[in-house]
Amino acid sequence: MPPLLVLCVLLLVLLAVPWSSCEAATAGTKPLLLALRARQMPARALARQPSKLRFHHNVSLTVSLAVGTPPQNVTMVLDTGSELSWLLCAPSGGGRSNATTTFRPRASASFAAVPCASAQCRSRDLPSPPACDGASRRCQVSLSYADGSSSDGALATDVFAVGSATAPPLRAAFGCMSSAFDSSPDGVASAGLLGMNRGALSFVSQASTRRFSYCISDRDDAGVLLLGHSDLPTFLPLNYTPLYQPARPLPYFDRVAYSVQLLGIRVGAKHLPIPASVLAPDHTGAGQTMVDSGTQFTFLLGDAYAAVKSEFLRQTRPLLRELDDEGPGFAFQEAFDTCFRVPRGRAPPAARLPRVTLLFNGAEMAVGGDRLLYKVPGERRGGGDAVWCLTFGNADLVPIMAYVIGHHHQMNLWVEYDLERGRVGLAPVRCDVASERLGLML
C-alpha cells in the first residue's frame, strides 16, 4: 500500500438524490448508487464514544450532503458504530467559525430545537443519555472525544437532502454541537458524523433504510456506496452471517451495533486453537464482535490477539525482522505491538505474507497483502529502517471490551447490512470493477 496519505479511506459523495427516497428504494425502486473519493481526517476532528480508539490521524469514511433551508453543504463521517448524527454548529452569538466545516442553524428556516418533553429526549440507546436544560427546557446531548474531553450541544431537527428539489427531504434529529476542530494537513475537515447503527435515533432508522452496502477501494475514485435494496448481480456472490443478539439484555453488550459471531481465526493455513469461549460474549456481554466503519483498524481481545501475534511471528520469521527495541516495547497507537523493521527504500514482501482470516457463521473475511502491515509515520530505527506494524491491535491495551472489525480490513470487500433479514453479507471484489459494472446496471 502507499504511505499514510494514500491509505486514506474514501469520501462518499452523494449523488443528487434525496435521502428521503431511501425508504422507497427498499420497496423496489432503484437504489441510490454513490461514488467514493479518498480523504483523511485530523485527530480531533471526530467526537468518539469512549470505546473508540484515539488515533493521531484518523482515516474515515465521509459523506457530503445538504442540511437546512436553504441547503448548507456539510461533510459528515459515515459511522456504522454510532447512533446519533451530529453537526458542528456555528456559535449562536456570532462568534468566529469556519464556514466550510460548520452548520449555521440560525441561517436555516427549518431548524428546530428538540424540547425536553419530546420522546427523542428520552432515548436510552446513546452512551450518554440526553439531559434537560432547566432554563430553556431544551434537550441537551454530550459526546466524548478520544482524548478524554467532551462536547456539549443541543438535540435538534432539520431537513437532510442532496441536490434534488423535486422530492421532499427527510427531517431528522441530530446533535448540534459547539466544539471546534483542528485542520487536517490538506485542509479537509468534517462538520460532523452520520450515525448508521440500529438505534432509534440513527440516520438509518430515521430514514427507514432497511438495507445498505458499500465497497471501500484501495484506489482513489473507485469505491461505491449503495443505499436501499438491490438484487446484486452474480459477480457479487454474497456469503451471509447472521447479526447476533443475546436472548436478554446484558450490561456490556451494545445491542444496536452490527454484531456477528466470530467462530475462529486462521493464520495462513493454520487454524488457531482459540477456545470458543474466548471468541464469544461472556455473561456480561463483553466480547461481542462488531463491524464498524467508524474505526480504522481491527482489534482483537487479548487472548485471541496473543494467538494471532505468536503464529504470525512464527510464519514470517524468514521474511521479516521483528522490531527489537530495548526497554519497554514499542506499540503504535498504544495498541499495535506486532512490529517489524524494514530496510530503507524497501517494502515488506506483501504477497508472501500469510493471510489472517476471520471465520464467522456462514462467511469469512480474509486479510492479506498490503492490508496486513501499516508503515508507522515518522518512526525510524538505526540506518533509517522503517517501522511497519500488523494491522490487528490488542483491544486490551486500548482498552475496549469487544472485537472490532475496522474499515481498513473491509477494503475490496462488498459489505451489505441487511436489516430486513438480520444479517451481514460479505464478498471479496475489486471495488473499481464493481463500481463500474453497477454504474451500468442501476
BELLIN-V902112 format. One line per field, one symbol per residue. phi: phi as a letter, one per 30 degrees, with the letter a starting at -180 (. if undefined). psi: psi as a letter, one per 20 degrees, with the letter a starting at -180 (. if undefined). burial: b if it has 16 or more other C-alpha atoms within 10 Angstrom, else e. Layout:
phi: ???
psi: ???
burial: ???
This chain:
phi: .ddedddddcdccdddbddddeddddckdddccbcbbdbbcddcdbdbdeddddcdbcdbdbbcacbjbddcdbcbddbdcbcddbbdcdeddiddacddbbccddccdcdbdcdddddddcdcddeceebcdddchcdcbbbcdddjdbbcacdbbaccabiccdcddcdbdaccccdccdcdecicbcclbcdbdcddcddedddhdcaaaabcccbdibcabbcjdbdddddbddccbddcbddbdbdccddcddcbcdcabccicddddceeddccdddcjdjdcccbdccdccbcdeddddddeddddddcedcbcddbddieddbdhibcccbbcbeeicbddedcdddcccccdjabbccbhdddbbdddicbbeiiddcbbddccdddddcbcadbcdddccdhbdccccddciabcbadadddddddddddcc
psi: qraghikqrppooprmpqhijgghhijirprppqrqqpqqqrgjiopqqhipqpqgoopqpqpprpprorpppqpqpooijqfpqqqoqqphjjrqrohijqpnhiipiippqpqhiqhhijpjhqgoqqrpohgikqpqqpqpqhjirrpqaqprqrpprnhpjhqprppqqrpnqiqrqrqrhjjprqibqopjajrhjqhgghjkoipqrrooqjqqkjrqppprppnqriimnppqpqpppqhqpqhjpoijrnproohrpqocioopmpqhhhiqqaiiiqjropooijqgaqpqqgggghgggghggghjhihqoqplqqbpqpopkjinjnrqppqpirqqmgiiqpqoppprnirropoaciihqppopipqrpjjqqppqpjprohhigqqlqpporihjjqlpppponhgjlrpqpppqohhgggghhhhh.
burial: beeeeebbbbbbbbeebbbbbbbbbbeeebbbbbbbbbbbbbbbbbbbbbbbbbbebbbbbbbbbbbbbebbbbbbbbbbbbbbbbbbbbbeeeeeeeeebbbbbeebebbebbbbeeebbeeebbbeebbbeeeeebbbbbbbbbeeeeeebbbbbbbbbbbeeeeebbbbbbbbbbbbbebbeeeebbbbbbbbbbbbbbbbbbbbbbbbbbbbbbbbbbbbbbbbbbeeeeeeebbbbbbbbeeeeeebbbbbbbbbbbbbbbbbeeeeeeeeebbbbeeebbbbbbbbbbbbbbbbbbbbbeebbebbbeeeeeebebbeeeeeebebebbbbbbbbbbeeeebebeebbbbbbbbeebbbbbbbbbbbbbbeeebeeeebbbbbbbbbbbbbbebbbbbbbbbbbbbbbbbbbbeebbbbbbbbbbbebbeeeeeee
